[in-house]
Amino acid sequence: MDILDMTALQLAAAIKQGDTTAVEAAQQMLARIEAQDKTYNCYVTVDAEGALAQAKAVQKRIEAGELTGPLAGVPVALKDNLCTEGLRTTCSSRILHNFVPTYTAEAVKNLQKAGAVILGKTNMDEFAMGSTTETSAYGVTRNPHNTEHVPGGSSGGSAAAVAAKECFYAIGSDTGGSIRQPASYCGVVGMKPTYGTVSRYGLIAYGSSLDQIGPLTKDVADCAAVLEVLTSHDEKDSTSIARKDTNFTEALTDDIKGLRIGIPNDYLGEGLDGEVREAILCAADVLREKGAVVERFDLSLVEYAIPAYYTIAAAEASSNLERFDGVKYGYRTKDYAGLHNMYKKSRSEGFGEEVKRRIMLGSFVLSSGYYDAYYLKALKVKALIKKAFDDAFSKYDVILGPAAPTTAPKLGESLADPIQMYLGDIYTIAVNLAGLPGICLPCGKDSRGLPIGLQLIGDCFQEKKLIRAAYSYQQGRKAEEMTCVSNVENGQGGEPA
């Protein structure tokens, strides 16, 4: 098998067995990036010299028996909002064009301890604000399945890099679907863990109560292995949770008999593309045939998730981005008259249009006279959404639905109508509001050959159930690329015809 076709776990095993080396893997990956990334623009920064130095050091430790983990020696790409000591971190924004952190994010440190080789930083929507990776100051990223289409966002560069075989796996961050939606558009696996599972220390914040770091991989087994490495309790992050049930790879079993799966009727209604709907219901049939109990149900408050999310996220963004003022680091305007003028000009020139739009919205909802009417009300809706999920998980182990209402739109379509872009997050944002885990994996393609993503949602700290269901579905698809007509079309329960 060609090295580039291997999964992360397969490559690590090959390196351990002596069939290849970490250096050879890094060299092949860097050559591929050099050959094709001008087309896809997955990377903002490629650290070729650093990657090869890391690969040589890691290879020595593998040969010495010091590194024995399942991902040792495997090249990885990092989203450009994860701080890395000595390596430029821009958040794909002009305002951080020259920012080189003096410390490394805790999640990245965990990868380094496991023997990861960091290739570079991937493109993203500026400060993670967007759903298409078109708001980047460093140009748009293109979908490897069709370069006329977007890869999704904000972790679009990471998802596209995995799909284009420009890394073996990548790390993204998910504030309202920013891992799962690009995974859907690019036909890869992406997971957002339970809030607090992965340390946010060193992640440049967008919405602090919503952000969570997670993996983008070629398959479910890689996803479980990477999540296991990322997870740790971190005293530097006050929201970090000490968990004992982090052996996620033990959930890679093809046994879901009796697993209760609910499909919200609200996720299959108006606005969902017909081909996406059929693929999702086909996936439900696969899981039913493997022994799961699949039912339809009503999940309330879905229509309130988008306004609640954008109110809360924008409010937190306006606070978090206040620190980028042209004084401490990053971009500073050349011509200014006085301190306040320097602030205004630096921020006006340094931030892109979408970021400025969300900062202004956030400042508005936090302002005197509007705090109670908007922000406080959004927090109350957030609590109600969490309660609706709690009620659902009293009946079901897993909730199944689409990750996005359509397949990847064409470049330029979403930015022309920002409201429509926001509405595209309808199936993912409630997961962040409730702090739940969610995974997206491929479940087919539309008539244009664009990938369709299946989203599975679990209760807090139930990643293992998601991994088990996702792995079982993946095995079912491998066993038989079946064509099925849904039998979940009518009524509760959707008994087989």
Beta strands, then each sheet from edge to edge (+ up, - down):
strand 1: 43-46
strand 2: 75-79
strand 3: 117-122
strand 4: 169-174
strand 5: 189-192
strand 6: 212-217
strand 7: 260-264
strand 8: 293-297
strand 9: 398-402
strand 10: 438-445
strand 11: 451-458
sheet 1: 1+ 3- 2- 4- 6+ 5- 10+ 11- 9+ 7+ 8+
end
